Amino acid sequence: MTTARGVARNTFAVLGQHGLSHALRLLSTVLLLAALSRSDYGILTAAVALVDPVRTIAALGLDTAALRRAGREPDRLPEILGTLLSLRVRLGMAAFAVCVPLALFRGGPPGNTLAVLAAALAILPAALTGPLSVAFQARHRIHRIIFLPALAGTVHVAVVLALWAADAPVAAFVAAAAAGEAAAALAVRAAVRRELRAPLRRLPGLARDLLREGFPLAVVNLAVVVYGRLGIWLLEIHGGTGPVADYGAARRLSEPIVLAGSALAVSLNPYLSRLCAEGCGAEARRFVAKVLLLCLLVLAPIAAAAGFAAEPLAAVLRPEYSGAVPAFRWLLAGSAAMFAAQVLSAGLVAAGRFRLLAALSFANLTVFVALAVPLVPVLGAGGAAMATAAMESLNAVIQAAVFLLAGQSSGGTAAVRSS
């Protein structure tokens, strides 16, 4: 049975897993910044930003829906995993096909078409890695594959170093991420076979249930991805690849906070789902509040120290990215707010408030557009980051209020409504 201790152990395992992966990702980012010109790094960032919404649509929120289902029905894990895997592979192939015309009709600097196609390659292995990880997340045994996803980062770094030595074109550097994803997918697949020791089954009825539950979550994820990439698109329109590179670098360097929130939300999902199913809504709310307060007390000084050190480090390492410093500082604040929103969303997902989350995501997108459209032309990367921080802060406040009100309205009943 999942317990609070299991949540803590799994969270630290996921954080360790993400920490290893992100440390390698940070290393690959530094290598990319060193190997590519500012303009080429802008092309890379813009290509990934164009593909990310398609990649998010292809996931359709299915991984989270399956994880919630596995938390409530652990005995059906082979069926859930088999159905999820079948859906995600088919959707991944369709998403890659959609990216082909996007790349062919993409304008801008030379190399954009190949860069977009190279970014789309990562969709295919990601369609395996996400679903396969559900088997360990659902059982709070992520510690058993803690080192496997770091393989993706290791391969990515190795490929980037080889490409740098070969003076390869920018599209090849974009494709390096797909090589890392493929290595991780193969490793996790082997681990799942050892973990389950049971054949995976695809059930059409279960597939329909997952699609129905996952679609509102897909809307939420799509809105988050669109507003995150909308800043890049606006920067490309108003300033070209230079400001895009500044914003892309700032985003990549502020990602550890967001990844920590994601790791915690993943670990909370099965535990909170069980509490809600048993009618223990008050206990679930207290648990989320304690966890959130503790984490924010740890994150605040770390974010402040990183923001203080950003300017002198940029001056020493890459002075041409001095314009990224204000964006980085604003994104640190936005990332802390996003951390809080992710944890609160885990509670709302456990309570089945999918449509409510979808509505909130579009409200957030509206706020971001209202802020970013006037700020980006004037302030560049800093304006996009400022809009992100303001929107995420407002989002966290609204999520907290909704979480408390949703808990009060649900009372102590064991039936979980899908609103």
HUWO-V270231 format. One record per backbone hydrogen bond with DSSP energy under -1.0 kcal/mol. NH is the residue of the N-H (numbers start at 1). CO is the residue of the C=O. Records with the same first field share a line. If there is no record, write none. Layout:
BEGIN
NH=CO ; CO
END
This chain:
BEGIN
7=3
8=4
9=5
10=6
11=7
12=8
13=9
14=10
15=11
16=12
17=13
18=14
19=15
20=16
21=17
22=18
23=19
24=20
25=21
26=22
27=23
28=24
29=25
30=26
31=27
32=28
33=29
34=30
35=31
36=32
41=37
42=38
43=39
44=40
45=41
46=42
47=43
48=44
49=45
50=46
51=47
52=48
55=51
56=52
57=53
58=54
59=55
60=56
62=59
65=61
66=62
67=63
68=64
69=65
70=66
71=67
72=68
73=69
76=73
77=74
80=76
81=77
82=78
83=79
84=80
85=81
86=82
87=83
88=84
89=85
90=86
91=87
92=88
93=89
94=90
95=91
96=92
97=93
98=94
99=95
102=98
103=99
104=100
105=101
112=109
115=111
116=112
117=113
118=114
119=115
120=116
122=119
123=120
126=122
127=123
128=125
129=125
130=126
132=128
133=129
137=133
138=134
140=137
141=136
144=141
145=142
151=148
152=149
154=150
155=151
156=152
157=153
158=154
159=155
160=156
161=157
162=158
163=159
164=160
165=161
166=162
168=163
173=169
174=170
175=171
177=174
179=175
180=176
181=177
182=178
183=179
184=180
185=181
186=182
187=183
188=184
189=185
190=186
191=187
192=188
193=189
194=190
195=191
196=192
197=193
201=78
207=203
208=204
209=205
210=206
211=207
212=208
213=209
214=210
215=211
218=214
219=215
220=216
221=217
222=218
223=219
224=220
225=221
226=222
227=223
228=224
229=225
230=226
233=229
234=230
235=231
236=232
237=233
238=234
239=235
244=240
245=241
246=242
247=243
248=244
249=245
250=246
251=247
252=248
253=249
254=250
259=255
260=256
261=257
262=258
263=259
264=260
265=261
266=262
267=263
268=264
269=265
272=268
273=269
274=270
275=271
276=272
277=273
278=274
279=276
280=275
284=280
285=281
286=282
287=283
288=284
289=285
290=286
291=287
292=288
293=289
294=290
295=291
296=292
297=293
298=294
299=295
300=296
303=299
304=300
305=301
306=302
307=303
308=304
309=305
313=309
314=310
315=311
316=312
317=313
318=314
321=318
322=319
324=321
325=322
328=324
329=325
330=326
331=327
332=328
333=329
334=330
335=331
336=332
337=333
338=334
339=335
340=336
341=337
342=338
343=339
344=340
345=341
346=342
347=343
348=344
349=345
350=346
351=347
352=349
353=348
354=352
357=353
358=354
359=355
360=356
361=357
362=358
363=359
364=360
365=361
366=362
367=363
368=364
369=365
370=366
371=367
372=368
373=369
375=371
376=372
379=375
380=376
382=379
384=380
385=381
386=382
387=383
388=384
389=385
390=386
391=387
392=388
393=389
394=390
395=391
396=392
397=393
398=394
399=395
400=396
401=397
402=398
403=399
404=400
405=401
406=402
407=403
408=404
409=405
410=406
413=410
END
